[in-house]
Amino acid sequence: MILTGLLLSIPCFFLDLKSYKKGHRIIFSILVLVLLVELSGSYLGRQGITNHWVYNIGFVYGETILILIYLSVVLNNPKSKVFLRFTALLFGAFAALNTLFFNPIHQFHNFSLTIGSILIIFGCFYFFYSIMTQDTYLDVKLWQVPDFWVVSLFLLFYSASMLYFTFLFNVIELEKALWKLLTFVLKLTAGTMYLVIGLAYYIPYFEKKKSGQLSPDFNNSKN
């Protein structure tokens, strides 16, 4: 589903997305990164070579930083934009220090994933808070806004991912069959997220065809 979402996202580069273009470029970058991580990780795993370093660099750190940058783009408040970008920079610095001095890169960085997930979850909640308090999309239906779907799916996946990797993975001992089921559900959630975020930016295009112009964006995704 990651590859499908990536391929279906490519035509959006040729559509008149206006202010949504920057958000789409970041989402496309995330899809490319995730696909490379999955392909590399699967290949190394089949060769019997440890692949934790691939998931640490690509998933734990790289994807988290890109999502924080994406959230800084879709928010309108200038202070929030600066704060999220600074947070992404700090998380990158933390990644380097943690890898160099505390946790070897060949061990999966659960603690870092927890921190990154919390940052993303708070960023998603702030996005919804800004919708309610700033009337950002007052004159447009939320289902017509790609950012709404993307942020909603980020919130869903990273809430489930944090629960899986930080609580269930370390605290509760479960039977092997149940672990397999939970892993399957998490992978299905991830695959669905990547597919939908790859398709989300078609919404303004179809709305444009329907109404003759793009849905109002209220300066969203411009900086």
C-alpha positions as CSV (number, residue, x, y, z in Angstrom):
1,M,0.0,0.0,0.0
2,I,3.0,2.3,0.5
3,L,4.1,1.9,-3.1
4,T,0.5,2.4,-4.3
5,G,0.1,5.6,-2.3
6,L,3.5,6.8,-3.6
7,L,2.7,6.1,-7.3
8,L,-0.8,7.6,-7.0
9,S,0.6,10.7,-5.4
10,I,2.9,11.5,-8.3
11,P,0.2,12.9,-10.6
12,C,-0.6,15.5,-7.9
13,F,2.6,17.3,-8.9
14,F,0.9,18.2,-12.2
15,L,-2.3,19.4,-10.6
16,D,-3.2,22.9,-9.7
17,L,-3.0,22.5,-5.9
18,K,-2.0,26.1,-5.2
19,S,-1.2,26.5,-1.5
20,Y,-1.4,22.7,-0.9
21,K,1.7,22.1,-3.0
22,K,4.3,22.4,-0.2
23,G,2.3,20.0,2.0
24,H,2.1,17.5,-0.8
25,R,5.8,17.7,-1.5
26,I,6.5,16.8,2.2
27,I,4.0,14.0,2.2
28,F,5.6,12.6,-1.0
29,S,9.0,12.8,0.6
30,I,7.7,10.9,3.6
31,L,6.3,8.2,1.3
32,V,9.6,7.9,-0.6
33,L,11.5,7.6,2.7
34,V,9.1,5.0,4.1
35,L,9.3,2.9,1.0
36,L,13.1,3.0,1.0
37,V,13.2,2.0,4.7
38,E,10.8,-0.9,4.1
39,L,12.7,-2.2,1.1
40,S,16.1,-1.9,2.8
41,G,14.9,-3.4,6.0
42,S,13.2,-6.3,4.3
43,Y,16.3,-7.0,2.2
44,L,18.7,-6.9,5.2
45,G,16.3,-9.1,7.2
46,R,16.2,-11.8,4.5
47,Q,20.0,-11.8,4.4
48,G,20.1,-12.3,8.2
49,I,21.7,-8.9,8.7
50,T,20.5,-6.6,11.5
51,N,18.2,-3.9,10.1
52,H,17.4,-1.9,13.3
53,W,19.7,0.9,12.1
54,V,17.6,1.3,9.0
55,Y,14.4,1.7,11.0
56,N,16.1,4.0,13.5
57,I,17.4,6.4,10.8
58,G,14.3,6.3,8.5
59,F,11.3,5.6,10.8
60,V,12.2,6.7,14.3
61,Y,14.1,9.9,13.4
62,G,13.7,10.8,9.7
63,E,10.0,10.3,9.4
64,T,9.4,12.1,12.7
65,I,11.3,15.1,11.6
66,L,9.5,15.3,8.3
67,I,6.1,15.1,10.0
68,L,7.0,17.9,12.4
69,I,8.0,20.0,9.5
70,Y,4.8,19.1,7.7
71,L,2.8,20.2,10.8
72,S,4.7,23.5,10.9
73,V,3.6,24.0,7.3
74,V,-0.1,23.4,7.8
75,L,-0.5,25.6,10.8
76,N,-1.2,29.3,10.3
77,N,0.2,30.7,13.6
78,P,3.8,32.0,12.9
79,K,4.9,31.2,16.4
80,S,3.7,27.7,16.1
81,K,5.5,27.3,12.8
82,V,8.8,28.4,14.4
83,F,8.2,26.3,17.4
84,L,7.6,23.1,15.4
85,R,10.6,23.7,13.2
86,F,12.8,24.3,16.2
87,T,11.4,21.1,17.8
88,A,12.3,19.2,14.6
89,L,15.8,20.6,14.8
90,L,16.2,19.7,18.5
91,F,14.9,16.2,17.8
92,G,17.5,15.8,15.1
93,A,20.2,16.9,17.5
94,F,18.9,14.5,20.1
95,A,19.0,11.7,17.5
96,A,22.7,12.4,16.8
97,L,23.7,12.6,20.5
98,N,21.6,9.6,21.5
99,T,23.2,7.5,18.7
100,L,26.7,8.6,19.3
101,F,26.9,8.4,23.1
102,F,24.0,6.4,24.5
103,N,22.2,3.9,22.3
104,P,24.1,2.1,19.5
105,I,22.4,2.5,16.1
106,H,22.1,-1.3,15.6
107,Q,19.7,-1.4,18.6
108,F,16.1,-0.3,18.1
109,H,15.5,3.1,19.8
110,N,12.2,2.6,21.6
111,F,12.7,5.6,23.9
112,S,13.3,7.9,20.9
113,L,10.3,6.5,19.2
114,T,8.2,7.3,22.3
115,I,9.5,10.9,22.4
116,G,8.9,11.4,18.6
117,S,5.4,9.9,18.8
118,I,4.5,12.2,21.7
119,L,5.7,15.3,19.8
120,I,3.7,14.3,16.7
121,I,0.6,13.6,18.8
122,F,0.8,16.9,20.5
123,G,1.3,18.6,17.1
124,C,-1.8,16.9,15.8
125,F,-3.8,17.9,18.8
126,Y,-2.7,21.5,18.3
127,F,-3.7,21.4,14.7
128,F,-7.3,20.4,15.7
129,Y,-7.2,23.0,18.5
130,S,-6.3,25.7,16.0
131,I,-9.2,24.6,13.8
132,M,-11.7,25.0,16.7
133,T,-10.3,28.3,18.1
134,Q,-9.1,30.2,15.0
135,D,-12.0,29.3,12.7
136,T,-9.4,28.3,10.1
137,Y,-11.8,26.3,7.9
138,L,-15.0,28.0,8.9
139,D,-16.3,28.4,5.4
140,V,-15.2,25.0,4.0
141,K,-16.1,21.4,4.9
142,L,-13.3,19.7,6.7
143,W,-13.5,16.6,4.5
144,Q,-12.5,18.8,1.5
145,V,-9.2,19.7,3.2
146,P,-6.3,17.3,2.6
147,D,-4.5,18.5,5.7
148,F,-7.4,17.4,7.8
149,W,-7.2,13.8,6.6
150,V,-3.4,13.6,6.7
151,V,-3.2,14.9,10.3
152,S,-6.1,12.7,11.4
153,L,-4.3,9.6,10.1
154,F,-1.0,10.7,11.7
155,L,-2.7,11.0,15.0
156,L,-4.4,7.6,14.7
157,F,-1.2,5.7,13.6
158,Y,1.2,7.3,16.1
159,S,-1.2,6.8,19.0
160,A,-1.4,3.1,18.2
161,S,2.3,2.9,17.4
162,M,3.3,4.5,20.7
163,L,1.0,2.2,22.6
164,Y,2.5,-0.8,20.8
165,F,6.2,0.0,21.0
166,T,6.4,1.7,24.4
167,F,3.7,0.1,26.5
168,L,2.7,-3.3,25.2
169,F,6.1,-4.1,23.9
170,N,7.9,-3.5,27.2
171,V,5.3,-3.9,30.0
172,I,2.8,-6.6,29.1
173,E,3.7,-10.1,28.2
174,L,1.3,-11.5,25.6
175,E,0.9,-14.8,23.8
176,K,2.7,-15.1,20.4
177,A,-0.5,-15.4,18.5
178,L,-1.8,-12.2,20.0
179,W,1.4,-10.4,19.3
180,K,1.1,-11.5,15.7
181,L,-2.4,-10.1,15.5
182,L,-1.5,-6.8,17.0
183,T,1.5,-6.5,14.7
184,F,-0.8,-7.2,11.7
185,V,-3.3,-4.6,12.9
186,L,-0.5,-2.0,13.3
187,K,0.9,-2.8,9.8
188,L,-2.6,-2.6,8.3
189,T,-3.1,0.8,10.0
190,A,0.2,2.0,8.7
191,G,-0.5,0.8,5.2
192,T,-3.9,2.5,5.2
193,M,-2.4,5.7,6.4
194,Y,0.3,5.8,3.7
195,L,-2.3,5.0,1.0
196,V,-4.8,7.6,2.1
197,I,-2.2,10.4,2.6
198,G,-1.0,9.7,-0.9
199,L,-4.5,10.2,-2.3
200,A,-5.6,13.1,0.0
201,Y,-4.3,15.8,-2.3
202,Y,-6.7,14.8,-5.1
203,I,-9.5,16.3,-3.1
204,P,-8.9,19.9,-4.0
205,Y,-8.6,18.9,-7.6
206,F,-12.0,17.2,-7.7
207,E,-13.5,20.1,-5.8
208,K,-12.1,22.4,-8.4
209,K,-13.6,20.4,-11.2
210,K,-16.9,20.4,-9.3
211,S,-17.1,24.0,-8.4
212,G,-14.8,25.7,-10.9
213,Q,-12.2,26.7,-8.3
214,L,-10.1,25.2,-5.5
215,S,-11.6,25.0,-2.0
216,P,-10.7,28.0,0.2
217,D,-7.4,27.5,2.0
218,F,-7.4,30.6,4.3
219,N,-3.6,30.9,3.8
220,N,-3.0,27.4,5.0
221,S,0.2,25.6,3.9
222,K,1.8,28.7,2.6
223,N,4.9,29.0,4.7
